[in-house]
């Protein structure tokens, strides 16, 4: 009996990811798909949610120079020539100033805050997809657990002999455990990455606000 247990333990420890996926059944492939989607999202966030893409240093320096000179036309051209978040925020303030034909600090700040909220909201909306995967994955794993238990009990209720019933029970319970394991792993990893990226987005939003506000302060101080 001890030899059999040792062999079973060695067999379990030597299982590969492919073995786990295969033994987890069809629902396990859904969990694998969610894990791949989560990985793609994480890579996408790391490539796109960067300070030099949201508020490039060169653009901000050029905007500060134009603001120091009090040149709204040059500032507008700089914002129109770039599609980053900072350009849209500063551009909205300049456009608002052009519409009212007056350098109203409160109006420009309000326009900047509105556009800033929209740009930061887009960042949070993108990040929310990762949290959705973190929530859905354990639920899919739980679905696999329920399905595996249904398979187990249906095998016990069938007219199979004792040995076949034991095999059906073991296979169903095994599938239930593997899907639960897979769903929890994907959910935990996705939620951990979401927490880390959430702090990253908060820092980006703070830097974006600070950079754009600096341009507005210089512009209004120059005009005053």
LOTOR-865912 format. One record per atom (N, C-alpha, C, O, CB): x, y, z; atom name. Coordinates in steps of 0.2 Angstrom, whole numbers, plus 5000, padded with zeros to 4 digits. Atoms other than C-alpha are relative to their C-alpha. Glycine has a CB too. Layout:
BEGIN
east_north_up_atom
X_Y_Z_CA
...
# end
This chain:
BEGIN
east_north_up_atom
5004_4994_5000_N
5000_5000_5000_CA
5004_5006_5000_C
5003_5011_4997_O
4995_5000_5006_CB
4996_4994_5000_N
5014_5012_5004_CA
5004_5001_4993_C
5004_5007_4991_O
5006_4999_5005_CB
4997_4999_5007_N
5022_5009_4987_CA
4995_5003_4995_C
4997_5007_4991_O
5002_4993_4997_CB
5005_4998_5005_N
5006_5012_4978_CA
4999_5008_5002_C
4998_5012_4997_O
4993_4997_5001_CB
5000_4993_4998_N
5004_5029_4988_CA
5006_5004_4998_C
5005_5010_4995_O
4999_5000_5008_CB
4994_4996_5002_N
5021_5034_4984_CA
5000_5001_4992_C
5002_5006_4990_O
5007_4996_5002_CB
5001_5000_5008_N
5018_5030_4965_CA
4995_5006_4998_C
4996_5009_4994_O
4999_4994_4997_CB
5006_4995_5001_N
5002_5041_4966_CA
5003_5007_5001_C
5001_5011_4997_O
4994_4998_5004_CB
4998_4993_4999_N
5011_5055_4974_CA
5005_5002_4995_C
5005_5008_4993_O
5003_5000_5007_CB
4995_4998_5005_N
5025_5055_4962_CA
4997_5001_4993_C
4999_5006_4989_O
5005_4994_4998_CB
5003_4999_5006_N
5013_5054_4947_CA
4996_5007_5001_C
4996_5010_4996_O
4994_4995_4999_CB
5004_4994_4999_N
5003_5069_4954_CA
5005_5006_5000_C
5004_5011_4997_O
4997_5001_5007_CB
4995_4995_5000_N
5019_5079_4957_CA
5003_5001_4993_C
5006_5007_4991_O
5006_4999_5005_CB
4997_5000_5006_N
5025_5075_4939_CA
4995_5003_4995_C
4997_5003_4989_O
5003_4994_4998_CB
5005_4998_5004_N
5009_5082_4931_CA
5002_5007_4997_C
5005_5011_5000_O
4993_5001_5003_CB
4998_4993_5003_N
5012_5096_4918_CA
4993_5004_4999_C
4988_5002_5001_O
5003_4998_4993_CB
5005_4995_5001_N
5001_5111_4914_CA
4995_4997_4995_C
4989_4997_4995_O
5002_5007_4998_CB
5004_5003_5005_N
4995_5101_4898_CA
4995_4995_5003_C
4989_4994_5002_O
5004_4997_4995_CB
5004_5005_4997_N
4989_5087_4909_CA
4994_5003_5004_C
4989_5000_5004_O
5005_4995_5005_CB
5005_4997_4996_N
4980_5098_4921_CA
4994_5003_4995_C
4988_5002_4997_O
5003_5006_5004_CB
5005_4997_5005_N
4971_5107_4906_CA
4996_4994_4997_C
4990_4995_4997_O
5003_5004_4994_CB
5004_5006_5003_N
4966_5090_4898_CA
4996_4997_5005_C
4990_4995_5003_O
5005_4995_4997_CB
5004_5004_4995_N
4960_5082_4914_CA
4995_5005_5003_C
4990_5003_5006_O
5004_4998_5006_CB
5005_4996_4998_N
4950_5098_4918_CA
4994_5001_4996_C
4989_5003_4998_O
5003_5007_5001_CB
5006_5000_5004_N
4938_5096_4904_CA
5000_5006_4995_C
5004_5010_4995_O
4994_4999_5004_CB
5001_4994_5004_N
4931_5108_4892_CA
5000_5007_5003_C
5002_5012_5000_O
4993_4999_4996_CB
5000_4993_4996_N
4928_5122_4905_CA
5007_5002_5001_C
5008_5008_5001_O
4996_4999_5006_CB
4993_4998_4999_N
4947_5122_4908_CA
5003_5004_4994_C
5007_5008_4995_O
5004_4994_5001_CB
4997_4996_5006_N
4950_5128_4890_CA
4997_5007_5000_C
5000_5012_4998_O
4997_4997_4994_CB
5002_4993_4999_N
4939_5143_4894_CA
5004_5004_5005_C
5005_5010_5004_O
4992_5000_5003_CB
4996_4996_4995_N
4949_5147_4909_CA
5007_5001_4997_C
5010_5007_4999_O
5001_4995_5007_CB
4994_4999_5003_N
4965_5145_4899_CA
4999_5006_4995_C
5004_5010_4995_O
5002_4994_4996_CB
5002_4995_5005_N
4957_5157_4886_CA
5000_5007_5004_C
5003_5012_5002_O
4994_4999_4997_CB
5000_4994_4996_N
4954_5170_4900_CA
5007_5002_5003_C
5008_5008_5003_O
4995_4998_5006_CB
4993_4999_4998_N
4972_5168_4906_CA
5004_5003_4995_C
5008_5008_4996_O
5003_4994_5003_CB
4997_4997_5006_N
4978_5172_4889_CA
4998_5007_4999_C
5002_5012_4997_O
4999_4996_4993_CB
5002_4993_5001_N
4967_5187_4887_CA
5002_5005_5006_C
5004_5010_5004_O
4992_5000_5001_CB
4997_4996_4995_N
4973_5193_4904_CA
5007_5002_4999_C
5009_5008_5000_O
4999_4996_5007_CB
4993_4998_5001_N
4991_5192_4899_CA
5000_5005_4994_C
5005_5009_4995_O
5003_4993_4998_CB
5000_4995_5005_N
4987_5201_4883_CA
4998_5007_5002_C
5002_5012_5000_O
4995_4998_4994_CB
5002_4994_4997_N
4979_5215_4893_CA
5005_5003_5004_C
5007_5009_5003_O
4993_4999_5004_CB
4995_4998_4996_N
4993_5216_4905_CA
5006_5003_4996_C
5008_5009_4997_O
5003_4995_5004_CB
4995_4998_5004_N
5006_5218_4891_CA
4998_5006_4996_C
5002_5011_4996_O
5001_4995_4994_CB
5002_4994_5003_N
4995_5231_4882_CA
5000_5006_5005_C
5002_5011_5003_O
4992_4999_4998_CB
5000_4995_4995_N
4993_5241_4898_CA
5007_5003_5001_C
5009_5009_5002_O
4997_4998_5007_CB
4993_4998_4999_N
5012_5241_4901_CA
5003_5004_4994_C
5007_5008_4995_O
5004_4994_5001_CB
4997_4996_5006_N
5015_5247_4883_CA
4997_5007_4999_C
5000_5011_4996_O
4999_4995_4994_CB
5004_4994_5002_N
5002_5260_4882_CA
4999_5005_5006_C
4999_5011_5005_O
4993_4999_4998_CB
5001_4996_4994_N
5000_5267_4900_CA
5007_5002_5003_C
5009_5000_5008_O
4996_4996_5006_CB
4994_4998_4998_N
5016_5276_4901_CA
5000_5008_5000_C
4997_5011_4996_O
5006_4997_4995_CB
5000_4993_4999_N
5020_5294_4906_CA
5003_5003_4993_C
5000_5008_4991_O
5005_5002_5005_CB
4997_4996_5006_N
5030_5298_4890_CA
4995_4999_4994_C
4996_5003_4989_O
5006_4996_4998_CB
5005_5000_5005_N
5015_5293_4880_CA
4994_5004_5001_C
4990_5007_4997_O
4997_4993_4999_CB
5005_4996_4998_N
5002_5302_4890_CA
5002_5007_5001_C
4998_5012_4999_O
4997_4998_5007_CB
4997_4993_5000_N
5012_5318_4893_CA
5007_5000_4999_C
5011_5000_5003_O
4998_5003_5007_CB
4993_5000_5002_N
5028_5318_4883_CA
5004_5006_5003_C
5001_5011_5003_O
5001_4999_4993_CB
4996_4995_4997_N
5042_5328_4891_CA
5001_5006_4995_C
5001_5012_4997_O
5006_4997_5002_CB
4999_4995_5005_N
5046_5337_4874_CA
4994_5004_4999_C
4994_5011_4999_O
5002_4997_4994_CB
5006_4996_5001_N
5028_5342_4872_CA
4998_5005_5005_C
4997_5011_5004_O
4994_4995_4999_CB
5001_4995_4995_N
5026_5349_4889_CA
5005_5005_5001_C
5003_5011_5003_O
5001_4995_5007_CB
4995_4994_5000_N
5042_5359_4888_CA
4998_5005_4995_C
4999_5011_4996_O
5007_4997_4999_CB
5002_4996_5006_N
5036_5366_4871_CA
4994_5004_5002_C
4993_5010_5001_O
4999_4996_4994_CB
5006_4997_4998_N
5019_5370_4879_CA
5002_5005_5005_C
4999_5011_5006_O
4995_4995_5003_CB
4998_4995_4995_N
5027_5379_4894_CA
5004_5006_4997_C
5003_5011_4999_O
5005_4996_5005_CB
4997_4995_5004_N
5038_5389_4882_CA
4995_5005_4997_C
4995_5011_4997_O
5005_4997_4995_CB
5005_4996_5003_N
5023_5394_4872_CA
4995_5004_5005_C
4993_5010_5004_O
4995_4996_4996_CB
5003_4997_4995_N
5014_5398_4888_CA
5003_5006_5003_C
5000_5011_5005_O
4998_4995_5006_CB
4996_4994_4997_N
5028_5409_4895_CA
5000_5006_4995_C
5000_5012_4997_O
5007_4998_5001_CB
5001_4994_5005_N
5027_5419_4878_CA
4993_5002_5000_C
4992_5007_4996_O
5003_4997_4994_CB
5007_4998_5001_N
5008_5420_4880_CA
4998_4999_4993_C
4993_5003_4991_O
5000_5008_5002_CB
5002_5002_5007_N
5006_5413_4863_CA
4995_4995_5000_C
4997_4989_5000_O
5006_4998_4995_CB
5006_5005_5000_N
4989_5404_4862_CA
5000_4997_4994_C
4999_4991_4993_O
4993_5004_5002_CB
5000_5003_5006_N
4991_5401_4844_CA
5005_4994_4999_C
5004_4989_4997_O
5001_5005_4994_CB
4995_5005_5000_N
5007_5392_4846_CA
4998_4994_5004_C
5000_4988_5003_O
5007_5003_5002_CB
5002_5006_4995_N
5000_5382_4861_CA
4995_4996_4996_C
4995_4990_4997_O
4997_5003_5006_CB
5005_5004_5004_N
4985_5377_4850_CA
5003_4996_4995_C
5001_4990_4994_O
4995_5005_4997_CB
4997_5004_5005_N
4996_5371_4836_CA
5004_4994_5003_C
5003_4989_5000_O
5005_5005_4996_CB
4997_5005_4997_N
5006_5361_4848_CA
4995_4994_5002_C
4997_4988_5001_O
5004_5002_5006_CB
5005_5004_4998_N
4991_5353_4855_CA
4996_4996_4994_C
4995_4990_4995_O
4994_5003_5004_CB
5003_5003_5006_N
4983_5350_4838_CA
5005_4995_4996_C
5003_4990_4993_O
4998_5005_4995_CB
4995_5005_5003_N
4999_5341_4832_CA
5002_4994_5004_C
5005_4989_5001_O
5007_5004_4999_CB
4999_5006_4996_N
4999_5328_4846_CA
4993_4997_5002_C
4988_5001_5003_O
5004_5001_5006_CB
5006_5004_4998_N
4986_5315_4850_CA
5000_4997_5007_C
4996_4993_5009_O
4998_4995_4995_CB
5000_5002_4993_N
4991_5312_4868_CA
4995_5003_5005_C
4992_5008_5003_O
5007_5001_5003_CB
5005_4997_4995_N
4981_5315_4884_CA
5001_5007_5002_C
4996_5011_5002_O
4999_4995_5006_CB
4998_4993_4998_N
4990_5330_4889_CA
4998_5005_4995_C
4996_5011_4996_O
5007_5001_5002_CB
5001_4996_5005_N
4988_5338_4872_CA
4992_5002_5000_C
4990_5007_4998_O
5002_4997_4993_CB
5007_4999_5001_N
4969_5335_4872_CA
4998_5005_5006_C
4993_5009_5006_O
4997_4993_5001_CB
5002_4997_4994_N
4968_5342_4890_CA
5001_5008_4999_C
4997_5012_5000_O
5003_4998_5006_CB
4998_4993_5001_N
4978_5358_4887_CA
4996_5003_4994_C
4994_5009_4994_O
5007_5001_4999_CB
5003_4997_5005_N
4970_5360_4870_CA
4993_5002_5001_C
4990_5007_4998_O
5000_4995_4994_CB
5007_4998_4998_N
4952_5360_4878_CA
5000_5007_5003_C
4995_5010_5002_O
4997_4994_5004_CB
5000_4994_4996_N
4957_5374_4889_CA
5002_5006_4995_C
4999_5011_4996_O
5006_5000_5005_CB
4998_4995_5005_N
4965_5384_4874_CA
4994_5001_4996_C
4992_5007_4994_O
5006_4998_4996_CB
5006_4999_5004_N
4949_5381_4864_CA
4995_5004_5003_C
4991_5008_5000_O
4998_4993_4998_CB
5005_4996_4996_N
4938_5387_4878_CA
5002_5007_5000_C
4997_5011_5000_O
5000_4997_5007_CB
4998_4993_5000_N
4948_5403_4879_CA
4999_5003_4994_C
4997_5009_4994_O
5007_5000_5002_CB
5002_4998_5007_N
4946_5405_4860_CA
4993_5002_4999_C
4991_5007_4996_O
5003_4996_4995_CB
5008_4999_5001_N
4927_5403_4861_CA
4998_5006_5003_C
4993_5009_5001_O
4997_4993_5002_CB
5003_4994_4997_N
4924_5416_4874_CA
5004_5006_4999_C
5003_5011_5002_O
5000_4998_5008_CB
4996_4994_5002_N
4938_5427_4867_CA
5002_5004_5006_C
5003_5010_5006_O
4996_5005_4995_CB
4997_4997_4994_N
4945_5430_4884_CA
5003_4995_5004_C
5001_4989_5004_O
4994_5004_5004_CB
4996_5005_4996_N
4958_5422_4895_CA
4997_5000_5007_C
4999_5003_5012_O
5007_5003_5001_CB
5003_5001_4994_N
4946_5417_4909_CA
5003_4994_5004_C
5002_4989_5001_O
4992_5000_5000_CB
4996_5005_4996_N
4956_5407_4922_CA
4995_4994_5002_C
4996_4988_5001_O
5004_5002_5006_CB
5004_5005_4998_N
4941_5398_4929_CA
4997_4996_4995_C
4996_4990_4995_O
4994_5004_5004_CB
5003_5004_5006_N
4933_5394_4912_CA
5005_4995_4997_C
5004_4989_4996_O
4998_5005_4995_CB
4995_5004_5003_N
4950_5387_4906_CA
5001_4994_5005_C
5002_4988_5003_O
5006_5004_4999_CB
4999_5005_4995_N
4952_5377_4922_CA
4995_4995_5000_C
4996_4989_5001_O
5001_5003_5007_CB
5006_5004_5000_N
4935_5370_4921_CA
5000_4995_4994_C
4999_4990_4994_O
4993_5004_5000_CB
4999_5004_5006_N
4938_5365_4903_CA
5005_4994_5001_C
5004_4989_4998_O
5001_5004_4994_CB
4995_5004_4999_N
4954_5357_4908_CA
4998_4994_5004_C
5000_4988_5003_O
5006_5003_5003_CB
5003_5006_4996_N
4946_5347_4922_CA
4996_4996_4997_C
4996_4990_4998_O
4997_5004_5007_CB
5005_5004_5003_N
4932_5341_4912_CA
5004_4995_4995_C
5002_4989_4995_O
4995_5004_4996_CB
4996_5005_5005_N
4944_5334_4898_CA
5004_4996_5004_C
5005_4990_5002_O
5004_5004_4995_CB
4995_5004_4996_N
4956_5328_4911_CA
4996_4994_5003_C
4998_4988_5004_O
5003_5004_5006_CB
5004_5005_4997_N
4942_5318_4920_CA
4998_4995_4994_C
4998_4989_4996_O
4993_5003_5003_CB
5002_5005_5005_N
4937_5310_4903_CA
5006_4996_4998_C
5005_4990_4997_O
4998_5004_4994_CB
4994_5004_5002_N
4955_5305_4899_CA
5002_4995_5005_C
5004_4990_5004_O
5006_5005_4999_CB
4999_5004_4995_N
4958_5298_4916_CA
4995_4994_5000_C
4997_4989_5002_O
5001_5003_5007_CB
5006_5005_5000_N
4941_5289_4915_CA
5001_4995_4995_C
5000_4989_4996_O
4994_5004_4999_CB
4998_5005_5005_N
4947_5281_4899_CA
5005_4995_5002_C
5005_4989_5001_O
5002_5003_4994_CB
4995_5004_4997_N
4962_5274_4908_CA
4997_4995_5005_C
4999_4989_5005_O
5006_5004_5003_CB
5003_5004_4995_N
4952_5267_4922_CA
4995_4995_4997_C
4994_4989_4999_O
4996_5004_5005_CB
5005_5004_5003_N
4939_5260_4910_CA
5004_4994_4996_C
5002_4988_4997_O
4996_5003_4994_CB
4996_5005_5003_N
4953_5250_4901_CA
5002_4995_5005_C
5002_4989_5004_O
5006_5003_4996_CB
4997_5005_4995_N
4960_5243_4917_CA
4994_4996_5003_C
4996_4991_5006_O
5003_5005_5006_CB
5006_5004_4998_N
4942_5237_4922_CA
5000_4994_4997_C
4997_4989_5000_O
4994_5004_5000_CB
5001_5006_5003_N
4943_5224_4910_CA
5004_4994_5003_C
5002_4988_5003_O
5002_5000_4992_CB
4996_5005_4996_N
4957_5215_4920_CA
4996_4998_5006_C
4997_4992_5008_O
5007_5003_5001_CB
5004_5002_4994_N
4946_5216_4935_CA
4994_4995_4999_C
4993_4991_5002_O
4998_5006_5004_CB
5005_5004_5002_N
4932_5208_4926_CA
5002_4993_4999_C
4999_4988_5001_O
4997_5003_4993_CB
4997_5007_5001_N
4943_5193_4921_CA
5001_4997_5007_C
5000_4991_5008_O
5006_5000_4996_CB
4999_5002_4993_N
4948_5192_4940_CA
4994_4998_5003_C
4994_4993_5007_O
5003_5006_5004_CB
5006_5002_4997_N
4930_5191_4944_CA
4997_4994_4997_C
4994_4989_5000_O
4995_5006_5000_CB
5003_5006_5004_N
4924_5179_4930_CA
5004_4994_5001_C
5000_4988_5001_O
5000_5002_4993_CB
4996_5007_5000_N
4938_5166_4931_CA
4998_4996_5006_C
4997_4990_5005_O
5007_5002_5001_CB
5002_5005_4994_N
4934_5159_4949_CA
4993_4998_4999_C
4991_4992_5001_O
5000_5004_5006_CB
5006_5002_5001_N
4916_5159_4944_CA
4999_4994_4994_C
4996_4989_4995_O
4995_5006_4997_CB
5000_5006_5005_N
4920_5148_4928_CA
5003_4994_5003_C
5001_4989_5002_O
5005_5003_4994_CB
4997_5006_4997_N
4931_5137_4939_CA
4994_4997_5005_C
4994_4991_5005_O
5006_5002_5005_CB
5005_5003_4996_N
4916_5135_4951_CA
4995_4996_4995_C
4992_4991_4997_O
4996_5006_5004_CB
5004_5003_5005_N
4905_5131_4936_CA
5003_4993_4998_C
4999_4988_4998_O
4999_5004_4993_CB
4997_5006_5001_N
4918_5117_4932_CA
4999_4995_5005_C
4999_4989_5005_O
5007_5001_4998_CB
5001_5004_4994_N
4917_5111_4950_CA
4993_4997_5000_C
4992_4991_5001_O
5001_5004_5006_CB
5007_5003_5000_N
4898_5109_4949_CA
4999_4995_4994_C
4996_4990_4995_O
4995_5006_4999_CB
5001_5005_5005_N
4899_5101_4932_CA
5004_4993_5002_C
5001_4988_5000_O
5003_5003_4993_CB
4996_5006_4998_N
4912_5088_4938_CA
4996_4996_5005_C
4996_4990_5005_O
5007_5002_5003_CB
5004_5004_4995_N
4901_5084_4953_CA
4994_4997_4997_C
4992_4991_4999_O
4998_5005_5006_CB
5006_5002_5003_N
4886_5082_4942_CA
5002_4993_4996_C
4999_4988_4996_O
4997_5005_4995_CB
4997_5005_5003_N
4897_5070_4932_CA
5001_4994_5004_C
4999_4988_5003_O
5006_5001_4996_CB
4999_5005_4995_N
4902_5060_4947_CA
4994_4997_5003_C
4993_4991_5003_O
5004_5003_5006_CB
5007_5003_4997_N
4884_5058_4954_CA
4996_4997_4995_C
4993_4992_4996_O
4996_5006_5003_CB
5004_5004_5005_N
4877_5053_4937_CA
5003_4994_4999_C
5000_4989_4997_O
5000_5005_4994_CB
4997_5006_5001_N
4890_5040_4936_CA
4998_4995_5006_C
4998_4989_5005_O
5008_5001_5000_CB
5002_5004_4994_N
4885_5033_4954_CA
4993_4998_4999_C
4991_4992_5001_O
5001_5004_5006_CB
5007_5002_5000_N
4867_5033_4949_CA
4999_4995_4994_C
4994_4992_4993_O
4996_5006_4999_CB
5001_5005_5006_N
4870_5023_4932_CA
5001_4993_5002_C
5002_4991_5008_O
5005_5002_4995_CB
5000_5007_4999_N
4869_5005_4931_CA
5007_4996_4999_C
5008_4990_4998_O
4996_4996_4995_CB
4994_5002_5000_N
4888_5003_4931_CA
5002_4995_5006_C
4999_4996_5011_O
5005_5005_4999_CB
4998_5004_4995_N
4897_4990_4941_CA
5004_5005_5005_C
5006_5011_5004_O
5005_4994_4998_CB
4996_4996_4995_N
4907_4996_4957_CA
5006_5003_4998_C
5008_5009_4999_O
5001_4995_5006_CB
4993_4997_5002_N
4924_4998_4949_CA
4999_5006_4995_C
5002_5011_4995_O
5004_4994_4996_CB
5001_4994_5005_N
4917_5009_4934_CA
4997_5006_5004_C
4998_5011_5002_O
4995_4997_4995_CB
5002_4994_4996_N
4907_5019_4947_CA
5005_5004_5004_C
5005_5010_5004_O
4994_4997_5005_CB
4994_4997_4996_N
4923_5022_4957_CA
5004_5004_4995_C
5006_5010_4997_O
5004_4995_5003_CB
4997_4996_5005_N
4931_5028_4941_CA
4997_5006_4998_C
5000_5011_4997_O
5002_4995_4994_CB
5004_4994_5002_N
4917_5039_4936_CA
5000_5005_5006_C
5001_5011_5004_O
4993_4998_4999_CB
5000_4995_4994_N
4917_5047_4954_CA
5007_5003_5000_C
5007_5009_5001_O
4999_4996_5006_CB
4993_4997_5000_N
4936_5049_4953_CA
5001_5005_4995_C
5004_5011_4996_O
5005_4995_5000_CB
4999_4996_5006_N
4936_5057_4936_CA
4996_5007_5001_C
4998_5012_4999_O
4998_4997_4993_CB
5004_4994_4999_N
4922_5069_4940_CA
5003_5005_5006_C
5003_5011_5005_O
4993_4998_5002_CB
4997_4996_4994_N
4930_5075_4957_CA
5006_5003_4997_C
5008_5008_4999_O
5001_4995_5006_CB
4993_4997_5003_N
4947_5077_4948_CA
4998_5006_4995_C
5002_5011_4996_O
5003_4994_4996_CB
5002_4994_5004_N
4939_5088_4935_CA
4998_5006_5004_C
4999_5011_5002_O
4994_4998_4995_CB
5003_4994_4996_N
4930_5098_4948_CA
5006_5004_5004_C
5006_5010_5004_O
4995_4997_5005_CB
4995_4997_4996_N
4946_5101_4958_CA
5005_5004_4995_C
5007_5009_4997_O
5004_4995_5003_CB
4996_4997_5005_N
4956_5105_4942_CA
4998_5007_4998_C
5001_5012_4997_O
5002_4996_4994_CB
5003_4994_5002_N
4944_5118_4936_CA
5000_5006_5006_C
5001_5012_5004_O
4993_4999_4998_CB
5000_4995_4994_N
4943_5126_4954_CA
5007_5003_5000_C
5008_5009_5001_O
4998_4997_5006_CB
4993_4998_4999_N
4962_5127_4955_CA
5001_5005_4994_C
5004_5010_4995_O
5004_4994_4999_CB
4999_4995_5006_N
4963_5135_4937_CA
4997_5006_5001_C
5000_5012_5000_O
4998_4996_4994_CB
5003_4993_5000_N
4950_5148_4940_CA
5002_5004_5006_C
5003_5010_5005_O
4992_4998_5002_CB
4997_4996_4994_N
4957_5153_4957_CA
5007_5003_4998_C
5008_5009_5000_O
5001_4996_5006_CB
4993_4998_5002_N
4975_5154_4950_CA
4999_5006_4995_C
5002_5011_4996_O
5004_4995_4996_CB
5001_4995_5005_N
4969_5165_4935_CA
4997_5006_5004_C
4999_5012_5002_O
4995_4998_4994_CB
5003_4994_4996_N
4958_5176_4947_CA
5005_5003_5004_C
5005_5009_5004_O
4994_4997_5004_CB
4995_4996_4995_N
4972_5179_4960_CA
5005_5003_4996_C
5007_5009_4998_O
5003_4994_5004_CB
4995_4997_5004_N
4985_5183_4947_CA
4997_5006_4996_C
5000_5012_4996_O
5003_4995_4994_CB
5003_4994_5003_N
4973_5195_4938_CA
4999_5005_5005_C
5000_5011_5003_O
4993_4998_4996_CB
5001_4995_4995_N
4968_5203_4954_CA
5006_5004_5002_C
5006_5010_5004_O
4996_4997_5005_CB
4993_4998_4998_N
4986_5205_4959_CA
5003_5005_4995_C
5005_5011_4997_O
5005_4995_5001_CB
4997_4996_5005_N
4991_5213_4943_CA
4995_5007_4999_C
4998_5012_4998_O
5000_4997_4993_CB
5005_4995_5000_N
4975_5224_4943_CA
5002_5005_5006_C
5002_5011_5005_O
4993_4998_5001_CB
4998_4996_4994_N
4981_5231_4961_CA
5006_5004_4998_C
5006_5009_5000_O
5000_4995_5006_CB
4994_4996_5001_N
4998_5235_4955_CA
4999_5005_4994_C
5002_5011_4995_O
5005_4995_4997_CB
5001_4995_5005_N
4992_5243_4939_CA
4996_5006_5002_C
4996_5011_5000_O
4997_4997_4994_CB
5004_4995_4997_N
4979_5253_4949_CA
5004_5006_5003_C
5003_5011_5002_O
4995_4997_5005_CB
4995_4995_4998_N
4993_5261_4958_CA
5004_5004_4995_C
5005_5010_4996_O
5005_4997_5005_CB
4997_4997_5006_N
5002_5264_4942_CA
4996_5006_4997_C
4998_5011_4995_O
5002_4995_4995_CB
5005_4995_5004_N
4987_5273_4934_CA
4999_5006_5005_C
4998_5012_5002_O
4993_4997_4999_CB
5000_4994_4995_N
4985_5284_4950_CA
5006_5004_4999_C
5005_5010_4999_O
4999_4997_5007_CB
4994_4996_5001_N
5003_5290_4948_CA
5000_5003_4994_C
5002_5009_4993_O
5006_4996_5001_CB
5000_4997_5006_N
5000_5293_4930_CA
4995_5006_5000_C
4996_5011_4997_O
4998_4995_4994_CB
5005_4995_5000_N
4984_5303_4933_CA
5003_5006_5004_C
5001_5012_5002_O
4994_4997_5003_CB
4997_4995_4996_N
4993_5313_4946_CA
5005_5004_4996_C
5005_5010_4996_O
5003_4998_5007_CB
4995_4997_5005_N
5008_5317_4934_CA
4997_5004_4995_C
4999_5009_4993_O
5005_4995_4998_CB
5003_4997_5006_N
4996_5321_4920_CA
4997_5007_5003_C
4997_5012_4999_O
4995_4996_4997_CB
5003_4994_4997_N
4986_5333_4931_CA
5005_5006_5002_C
5004_5012_5000_O
4996_4999_5006_CB
4995_4995_4998_N
5002_5342_4938_CA
5003_5003_4994_C
5004_5009_4994_O
5005_4996_5004_CB
4996_4997_5006_N
5010_5344_4920_CA
4995_5005_4997_C
4997_5010_4995_O
5002_4994_4996_CB
5005_4995_5003_N
4994_5352_4913_CA
4998_5006_5004_C
4998_5011_5001_O
4993_4996_4998_CB
5001_4994_4995_N
4991_5363_4928_CA
5006_5005_5000_C
5005_5011_5000_O
4998_4997_5007_CB
4995_4996_5000_N
5008_5369_4927_CA
5000_5005_4994_C
5002_5011_4994_O
5007_4996_4999_CB
5001_4996_5006_N
5005_5375_4909_CA
4995_5006_5001_C
4996_5011_4999_O
4998_4996_4994_CB
5005_4995_4999_N
4989_5384_4914_CA
5003_5005_5005_C
5001_5011_5004_O
4994_4997_5003_CB
4997_4995_4995_N
4998_5393_4929_CA
5005_5004_4997_C
5004_5010_4998_O
5003_4996_5006_CB
4995_4996_5003_N
5012_5399_4918_CA
4996_5005_4995_C
4998_5011_4995_O
5005_4996_4996_CB
5003_4996_5005_N
5000_5405_4905_CA
4996_5006_5003_C
4996_5012_5001_O
4995_4996_4996_CB
5004_4995_4996_N
4988_5414_4917_CA
5004_5005_5003_C
5003_5011_5003_O
4995_4997_5005_CB
4995_4995_4997_N
5003_5422_4926_CA
5003_5005_4995_C
5004_5011_4997_O
5005_4996_5004_CB
4997_4996_5005_N
5010_5428_4910_CA
4995_5006_4998_C
4997_5011_4996_O
5002_4996_4994_CB
5006_4995_5003_N
4993_5436_4904_CA
4999_5005_5006_C
4997_5011_5004_O
4994_4996_4998_CB
5002_4995_4995_N
4990_5444_4921_CA
5006_5005_5001_C
5005_5009_5005_O
5000_4996_5007_CB
# end
